Amino acid sequence: MSRKKNIDRRTFLRNLGVGFGAAYLAAHGGGDFIRLAKAEGIRRRRHLINIVIWGGWDSSWYHNPIAVSDLQDLSQYLDSVVISNSQIGFEGANFGKAFKMTYRHSDSEGSMHPFSANRQFMGMGMASVFSQNDLSRIAIWKGLRQEGQHGIGNLAMQMGANSSYAVSYTGLVADSIAANDYVRPLHYMALANAPGDLFLNSAMNSGFQVPICVPDPTQMSRLTQADPNDIQDAGRRAAILSSIEKLSGVAYSGAFRRKSSRGIAEAYSRSFSSALTITGSNLSTDPEYLYCVKRVWMTMTSVSAALFGRADLRTRQSAVGVDFYSELNNLASSVSPLPSLSNYRLLKRQVATNPSDSTLAGQLAAERTTLVASLQNIPSSNLSNSILGLATNFGQAAFLVREDHSAVVDLSAWAGGDPHSAYLNGLLQMTWSMAGYREIMRLLSEKATGGGASLLDSTLLVMHTELDREQWHQPGDPFGRVVHAGTNHADSTSLLMAGMGVRGGQIIGAIHRGPKDFASYAGNAGYGYLQPLPIDFSNGMPKPLAEGGRYCSTKAIFPTILKIFGTPIPLQQITDYGAVNAIIA
């Protein structure tokens, strides 16, 4: 049912009121709302980590494959078929496209989702990266109709629209958390040079909708290190802070005739207070930060070494003259176990309680030095450095949330780019991204927040891309050797969600399983089963259109995430797609 056409008067007036409230919050930098939240003692721990993958992902190896058993009647579409459960795949021609294609793996190499009610088939990568406990926390949402291709898809799913007036769900959630919970020192972080690098529009953002952009550890170091030009005298710094707070407070706000002037004063006050909190913290050399980054790096290395050690992938690597496995295996075996941070954390608590104890301070400094040396000791090579670049983004996000430095974090995961060729490179980077997602889940799960809950229970972890890739290879060289093969754009996309507000352990939506699906879900002859299926929005299960099923769009992601956080949708971003309740716990 269209939300746009059926919005009632009461809902309209409520949304209108919220719209004015949001405008007021943006103009004032959130100051009055934040003071109100703090005055009432609201300290809810809520976070959002948004992982953007550019170029589409080869989901056949993970959550979106077709079982070979569903393809046994392909002979009606192929000139020749060579297929069995003991083979990697088959080759054929004239399958709705004029090039050779190869299916990647057999049923025995995949698995069925262990918890999902519809028991959908998953690829070997999913079983290689995630445990059953991980899968019990993840909701796989697939079969989403794309509202565009490269880039455009990310805009639609993150902003619900392609308009230059649209604000992303990460910006709106950051705003909402600032107003209703509390403000973190680095409240909204984008681990990129600019929002545009994450396919985010920033033209209409204001207040807490604007992220702090930090693309790498060097910039993190510059942001958080002490500046020799800073005023070091504590008394003078306190006096300046007091003056700034009074200037932006309620008593002085009436002196400004323009709302924009009050907003600038509030924003300056907020920035100055945040700077006082993080200056000299040197987060890029914090043992907790380095621990997260190195742990993610080790996981990415070991998981991809195990997957690329498979006999079939070793054969393909050999055919193209690369040997990812040997280097990955050497890297994985050359790294010593991670050091324990227990003593460091104990000493930090003791120093915080006894700040004048020089003996404890000396012990803490020595322990920090030892840990930093150990955690920075990562082998250097072209492959290792590529892994480290991606691991740093995932590790930073986990660290910023674990230590409550940030409420919302955006980051980019380059999962193979646009792999119409160089298939093995794309699969390798895809594996790193999945391993990074898994490790963020575990790093947050290990952080207790009281009452038997973990930090993952109060953090929504989302990873998405603008399109899936076909299950078929196209050759990447004139001889049609599958070792050079790449993957073309498929007709739907998918994403992973875990943590706060998500009904985990299930698959939402679907694509056609194969020609055997034709009886129930008619598609275009020979090709339709790569398209998304209509679903029941209440439970996410496939449901024919004739029985009330509806196709789901990438635009439905935006309202679903906002509903999880209780954040109103701006009027200009209301579309025909509302929240999909099947995904929400």
N, C-alpha and C positions, 0 to 999 in steps of 0.2 A: 504494500500500500504506500502510496506516495506521501512522504511527510510534508512535502512542499504544498501539495494540494489540500491536505486534510488537517493542517495545523489549526487548532481552535483558538478562540479569542483569548481565553485565559492563558494558554501556553504562549501565544504571541506577546501578550502584555508582560508575562514573566520574563520571556527572553529579551524583550525590549528593555526592561529594568536591568537585567544582567548586562546588557550591552552598554547602558549608561554607566553601570558600576565598573565594567572593564575599562571604559574610556577614562573614568575618574582615576582608577588605579594606575593606568598607563601615564596619565598626565602628572600624577603626584609621585611617580616612582614607587608606589606601593606603600608609602610611609605610614599613613593613618591606618590602613588596613593591617599592616604588619604590627603596629603598636597594639592594636586591638587584639590580634591573635595572641601576642605575647602576654598581654595583660590577663587574658583568660587562661593562661597556662597551657595552651595547646602546643604540644610538642610531638605530633605524629611523625613517625619516621617513614616517609614515602619517597620513592625514587623512580626514575625512568631512564633506562639505557636503550638508546635507539641506534641500531647497527645497520648502516646503508651499504649494500653491495652493488657496485657498478657493473653493468654489462650483462646481467642475467646469470643464473647459475645452472650447472649441469645437474639438475635435481634427480636424474635417472639413477645416479650412484647413491642417492640418499633417500628422499622421501616420496618421489613421484614416478617410480618405474612402472613398466607394464610386465606382468608375469609372462614368461614364455609359454606357459600352458594356455594362456588366453589368445595365443597367436597361431595356434596349430592349423587354422583354416585360412591362412594367408595365401594359399596357392591360387585362390581366385583373383588375387590382386598382383601376384608376382609372376614373372616369366619363369623363374626357377627358385626353388626353395631348398636350402640346406640347413636344417635345424634339428637339434636334439638337445635334451637336457644335459648332455655331457660336453656340449660345445660352448664356446664363448658366445657364438651368435650365428647369424645367417647373413647371406648376401643375396640381393635380388635387384630387379630393375623395374622401371615403369610403375612404381608404387605411388602414383599421383604426382611424381616429380621425376625429372629426367636425369637423375644421377644415382650412383650406387650408394647403398646405405648398409649399415651394419648395426645390429643390436648388440648391446654390450655384455650382458651376463645372463646366466640361466637361473631357473628357479632355485636350484640348490645353493646358489651363491648369494641369494637374497634372503629375505625373512618376512614373516608376517608381523605386523605391529602387535606387540604383546598385550596391549590393553584396549585398543580401539574396538568399539562395538562392531564395526564393519570389517575388521580384520584385513585391512588393506596391505598389499604387498609393498615392501620397502627394499631398497638396494643394499648391496654389500657395505657401502660406506657408512650407512646408519648404524649397522651392527658393529662396525669397526671402531667407531668413535664413541657412541653412546651406550651406557649400560641400561639395564631395565629400570633401575632407579632414576636415571636421568630422564628416560622416556616417560616415566610416570609423572614428571613435572612439566613436560613439554606438550603444547598443543600445536599440531601441524595443520596449518590452514592453507588448503590448496584449491585448485579449480577456480581461481579468481579471474574474471574477465579483465583484460587489460584495457586501460583507457589511453592507450598510446604505446609507443615503443621506448627506445632509450631515453632516459631522463624524464620524459613526460609521465611515464608510469610512476616514478618516484614522487613527482609533484602531486599526482592524483591521490596516492595512498597516504602521503604525509600531510596534505593540506585539504584533501577532499575536493579540490578544484584546481584548475590550472590558472586561475586569475592572479594578476599581480597584486591584488588586494588580500589574497589569502595568507593566513598565518598558520604555521605548522602546528601539529599537535604537541610537539616538544616545547615550542614557545608558549602555547596556551597552558600546558601543564605546569611549566616553570612559573608562570604568572600565578596560576591557581595555588600552587604549593606555597609560594611566597606570601600570598594573601591569607591562606587558611591554616598553614602550619607554622613554618618559621623560615628564615633566610639563612642559607649557608654562605661561607666566605667566598667560594667560587660557585655561586648558585647554579648557573646554567653554562655548561662548558660544551664547546664544539671543538673536537680534536681535528682541526682542519685550518687551512689558511683563511677561509671565508665560508659563510653559510652556503654559497653557491656550489662549493666543492662537494657538499652533501645533498645537492638538489633541493635546497631549502631557499625559499624566498625570504628576503629580509626587508623589502621595501616599506612595508607597513608596520613592521615590528616596533614596539616601544617598551620602555620599562624592563621588566624581567623577561620579556619575550626576546630580548637581544642577547645572544650568547657571547661569552668570552671565547675568542678563537685562539687556540694554542695547538699548533700543528706538530710539535716534536719536543723531545726532552730539553733541547737547547732553549726553546722559548719558555718552557715550564721553569727552567732554572732562572732565566732572566726575570720572570714574573715573581718568583718567590724568594730570590736572594736579597740580602741586605744591600742597600744602595749607600755608598759613602757620603752622598749628599743629603741623606735623611737626617732629620733632627734626632739625635740619640738620647738627649736628656728626657727621661720619663715624665718629669713634671711638666715640661714645656709641651710634650706631645699630648698629655692629658688635657692641658688647658686649651690647646688647639681643637682637640676632639670635642670638648665641652662647648666651645664656641660654635663649631659647625653644627652640632646637634641642636643647639638653641636656635641657630639661624634657620634650620629646616623644620623646626618644631611647630606645633600648633600656634603658639603665641606669636610667632613671627610670620607665619604663612600669609596672614592677611595683608602684609606689607607689599606683597607682590600682586600686581593688577592682572597679570596674565597667568593662566594655568601652566603654560609652558615654562615660565620662569620658576614657578614652584616645583615643577617637575625636575628642572635642572638642579635646583638646590637639593632636592631629595636624592637625586642620582649621585650628586657629588658627595653628599653625606654618606650614602651607602658605599660608594667606592672607597672613600677614605677609611671608613671603618673596616672594610674588607682588607684593605692594604695593611692596616695595623695588625690584623690577625695573621696574615700569611707572610709578611716581610721577614726575611731571615730564617724562614722555615726550611728553605732549600729542598722542596719536595722532590725534586728530581734525583736527589741523593739520599732520600729517606729510605732506610732499610725496608720499611713496609712497601714502599713504591717499587723498589728494586726486586723485592721478593715476588710481588705479583707479576712483574714483567718477565722475570726469569722463569717462573713456574709456567706461565703461558707458553713461553718459548720452548721449554722442555716438552710440554705436552704436544705442541704442534709438531715438533721434531720426531718424537717417538711414535705418535699416531700415524703420521705420514710415512715413516720408515716401515711400519708394520704393513700398511696397505700396499705400498710400492714394492714390498718384498714378495708379493704374490708372483707365482711363476708366469702367469699371463702378462702381467705388467712388466716384469723383467724382460720378457721376450720383446715387447713393444719398445721398451727403452733401448734395448740393444739394436733394434732395427733402425732407429733414427739416430743412433750414435750418442745417446745420453745415458747417464747412469745415476739417476736421482737416488736410487736405493742405497748404493754403496756410500755416498757422501752422507745421506741422512742417517744411515746406520752407524757410521763412524762418529758423527756428531752426537747421536743419542748415547753411544757407549763411552764417549770421552768426557762427559760432564759428571762431576761428583754430585752426590745427593744434596738437596737443598739443606742449608743449615736451619736449625731451630731458632725461632725468634722469641722463645719463652722467657729466657733470661733478660733479653733486651726489653721486652714488654714489662716485666716485673720491675726492672730498674727505672723505667720511665715513670711507672706509678709511684715508686718510692721517692724519686726526685721531685715529682709534682707535689707530694705530701710534705717533703722536707727540702725546700728549694735552697736553703742555706747550708746544707750538708755537702761540703766540698769533696769528701771521700766518695759519696754516692755519685756525684756529678762526674768525677774522674773515671769511675767504673763504667758509667753509662757511655762516656766519650770513647773509652777503649773498646767497649763491646760494639759500639756503632762502627768504629773504624774497621774492626775485624769483619763484621758482617758486610759492610760496603765492598771491601776488597773481594770477599767470596762471591757476592751476588753480581758484581760487575764482571766477573771472570767468565765470559762467554766466548767460545771459539769464533774466530773471524774467518769468513770465506764468503764468496758471492752468494751461495745458497743460505748460509747461516745469517748473513746480514739481511737478506730478503725476509727471512722468517722473523728476525728481530724487529724489523720495521713494522710488520703487522702485529707482532706480539706486544709491542710497546703500546699501540692503540688500545688493544683489549686489556692489557695489564693496567694502563692508566685509568681506564673506565672503572675497572673493579676497585682500584685503590681509592679513587675519588669518592666512590659510594661507600666503600667499607669504612673509611675514615670520616665520613659525613662532611667532606669538603664541598660536595656538590649534590644537588637534588636531581638534576637532569644532565645527562651526558649524551651527545651525538658523536658517532665515530664512523669512519669509513673502513670497509674491508674490501680490498681489491681481490675479488674471487675469480680471477681468470680473465677479467676484462670482457672482451667480445670474441669468444673462441670459435670463430668460424674455421680456424685452423689452430695448430699448436695445441691440440686437445690435451696432451699429457701435462703441459704447463698449466692449463686451466684447471684440470682435475687436482693437481698438486695444491694450487692456491685455494681451491674450494675446500680441500681437506683441512688446510690450516685454519680457514674461517670457521668451519664446523668445530674443530678442536678448540678454538678460542672461545666460541659460544659455550661449549661444554665447561671450559675451565672457569669462565665468569660465573656460571651457575654454581659450581662447586665452591669457589671462593666466597660467594655470598651465602651459600648454605652453611658454611662452617662458622659464620659469624652469628652468634646467638643474640637475640634482642629481648629475651625474657618471655616467660610463660610458655616455654617449649617451642617458640617460633624462631625462625632464622631471618637473616636480612633478605634472603630471596623472597620470603613471604611478604615483604613490604617493598619489593622492587619489581617493576614490570620490565622484562627483558625481551626486546623485539629485534628480530633480524629479518630483513626483506630485500628483495630486488625487483626490478621492473618487469622481468620476464623470466620464464623457465626456458630451458633448451630442449629441443627434440630428443627423443630416445634414439634417433638415428644419426649416424655419421655421414658427413659428406667428405669425399676425398680431398686432401689438401695438396696433392701433386698430380702431374699428368698421368701417372701410372695407376692411380686409384688405390695406392697402398693404405690400408686402414690405420697404419701407425701414424700417418700424418693427418688423420681425419679430424674434423672439427664438428661443431654442432650449430644448427640454425635455430632461429627463434621459434618457440612453440606458441600455442594459442591461448595460454593462460599463464598465471604466475602463482607464487606461493610464498609463505613466510612461516617463521617459527616464533612462538610466543611462550614465555614461561614466567612463573612467579606470581606477583600480586594480581589478584582479580581474574586469573586465568584458570579455566577448567582443563587441567593437564591430563596427560595420558590418553589423548584421543586425536583422531584425524577429523577435521572439519572439511566438508566439501570433497570433490573428487573430479577426476577426468575419466573419459571412457577407458575401460580396461583393455579393450581390444575388439576385434570383429564380433566376438561372442556377445558383446554388449548391445549389438544393433537391435536385437529383438525388443529390448526394454527402452533403449535410448537411441532413437534413430539419429544418424549423423550423415554428413556428406560421404558418399560411397568411397570407401578405401582410405579415407583420411579423417573422417569426423571424430574418431575416437581419441584423437589428440586434443580435442576441445573440452572445455569445462562442462560439467553436468549441472543441471538445475538441482537445488537442494531445498530442504525444509529448514528455514531460518531458525526454528526453535531448537532443533537438535543437530543440525549440520549434516544429516544423512541425505544421500541422493534421493530425489523425488521427481518423477516425470512432470513435465509442465501441465499435462492434462489432469493431474491429480493435485495441482496447486503448488508445485515446485517453482522456484524462482532462481534465475541466474544471479550470481553474486559478483559485484564489481570491486576493483581495488579501492573505489571511493568509500566502501563500507568500513575500511580499516580505520579511517579518521574518526568517525563517530563512535566506533567500538572502543577505541583507546580512551577517548574523552569520557565516555560513560564509566569506564573502570575508575577513573579519577574523579568522577562527579563534576567534570568541567563542562559548562554550557558551550554549545556550538554557536559561533557568531552567526548572525542572521544571513550574512552574505555567503556562508559556507554550508547552509542547509541544502541537501540534495535529495533525490528520490531514494537514497540509500541511508537508512538509519543503522543503529548498532545491531550486530548479529548476536543475539543472546546465547546462542550455542557455544560461543567462545568464552563467555563470562561466567565465572564461578558464582 
